Amino acid sequence: MQQIDLIAIDQALQRLRALDVRLEQVFELRFFGGCTIEETAEVLELSTATVERDLRAARAFVAAQFQESV
């Protein structure tokens, strides 16, 4: 079973928030809030295309943060 490093996730999200608050909000709503793309778009008053684009960028950022910490 793979362990989840909650401190590393929190640090990555803090860096993402410093870079772009909306990207961090999209990431949190999807992965911690369990919202769908459509629900995330509605909550943040964005189009679904924008949410999808932001989610790709946020995932890439968080993944890069984990690559750097290894």
LOTOR-133522 format. One record per residue (C-alpha): x, y, z; residue number from 1. Coordinates in steps of 0.5 Angstrom, whole numbers, plus 500, padded with zeros to 3 digits. Layout:
<rs>
<r <X; Y; Z>; NUM>
...
</rs>
This chain:
<rs>
<r <500; 500; 500>; 1>
<r <503; 507; 498>; 2>
<r <503; 512; 504>; 3>
<r <501; 519; 503>; 4>
<r <505; 525; 505>; 5>
<r <500; 530; 507>; 6>
<r <505; 535; 509>; 7>
<r <508; 534; 502>; 8>
<r <501; 535; 499>; 9>
<r <500; 541; 504>; 10>
<r <506; 544; 502>; 11>
<r <505; 543; 494>; 12>
<r <498; 546; 495>; 13>
<r <501; 552; 499>; 14>
<r <506; 554; 493>; 15>
<r <501; 553; 488>; 16>
<r <496; 558; 492>; 17>
<r <502; 563; 492>; 18>
<r <503; 562; 484>; 19>
<r <495; 562; 483>; 20>
<r <489; 562; 488>; 21>
<r <484; 559; 482>; 22>
<r <489; 553; 480>; 23>
<r <489; 551; 488>; 24>
<r <482; 552; 489>; 25>
<r <480; 548; 483>; 26>
<r <485; 542; 485>; 27>
<r <482; 542; 492>; 28>
<r <475; 542; 490>; 29>
<r <476; 536; 485>; 30>
<r <481; 532; 490>; 31>
<r <479; 534; 497>; 32>
<r <472; 536; 496>; 33>
<r <470; 531; 491>; 34>
<r <466; 536; 486>; 35>
<r <465; 534; 479>; 36>
<r <468; 538; 473>; 37>
<r <461; 541; 473>; 38>
<r <460; 542; 480>; 39>
<r <467; 546; 480>; 40>
<r <465; 550; 475>; 41>
<r <459; 552; 478>; 42>
<r <462; 554; 485>; 43>
<r <468; 558; 482>; 44>
<r <463; 561; 476>; 45>
<r <468; 558; 471>; 46>
<r <466; 554; 464>; 47>
<r <468; 547; 464>; 48>
<r <473; 548; 459>; 49>
<r <477; 553; 464>; 50>
<r <476; 548; 470>; 51>
<r <479; 542; 466>; 52>
<r <485; 547; 463>; 53>
<r <486; 549; 470>; 54>
<r <486; 542; 473>; 55>
<r <491; 540; 468>; 56>
<r <496; 546; 470>; 57>
<r <495; 544; 477>; 58>
<r <496; 537; 477>; 59>
<r <502; 538; 473>; 60>
<r <505; 543; 478>; 61>
<r <503; 539; 484>; 62>
<r <507; 533; 480>; 63>
<r <513; 537; 479>; 64>
<r <513; 539; 486>; 65>
<r <513; 532; 488>; 66>
<r <519; 530; 483>; 67>
<r <523; 536; 486>; 68>
<r <522; 533; 493>; 69>
<r <525; 526; 491>; 70>
</rs>
